[in-house]
């Protein structure tokens, strides 16, 4: 059984000669529940990026950075320009930045690549750093079950759906998307909870993946709960959590990966 998608990206050892740490974060969900609270969260993210820029060589933002994103031919959703400016600053300074398309911001096309120098990944990214093998994915639509969402995801990613949505005026299209976002589970004040390892579908997916090939670290977003679980024989499943409740992230120093929490 081959679990890799046709859009898999496989990268070798980093050829950047600048030593530094690798940072991973996801699920900022900028845009919900209100603009005001999102601005506070954006400022926190920017302060975190300002903190890590002194020792970062690579930054992986692993999906749902925005609660909604759609790039029209000549327009993008307004707001959160401070984050975009900070990313441009870090990219210009030589820090490699990679965005993953999440289930909320899957309609990223070429704006971030052209304007900010940010690479875009649609599905999984497999890479080797410091002799360690990484499997990276936002986490949505993986494993068995949830066929309804998988069909919906396939439709949303189709050129037909994107063409149809682009025909809607941005004033209406973005308003419709924002109304839909307010129904998102991230808006709920109730935190995600860990019940048992066997209940975690991304853990089950990781175990199945490890039967085919070895990874030292399998890193996901989407789950909205920071998790660090040891998997046999010598692997770790990491979920990055989210930034409404946890402000959690992971960092790899070239030897070991650590799940951390940002505090001002």
ABEGO torsion letter per residue (X at the ends): XBABBAABBBBBBBABABBEBBBBBBGAGBGOABAAAAAAAAAAAAAAAAAAAAABABBBBAEGABABBBBBAABBBBEGAAAAAAAAAAAAAGBBBBBBBBAAAAABBAAAAAAAGBBBBABBBBBBBGGBBBBBBAGBGBEBEGAAAAAAAAAAABAAAAAAAAABBAAAAAAAAAAAAAABAAABABBBBBABAAABAAAAAAAAAAAABBBABBBBBGAGBBBBBBBOABBBBBBAEBAAAAGBBBBBAGABBBBBBBBX
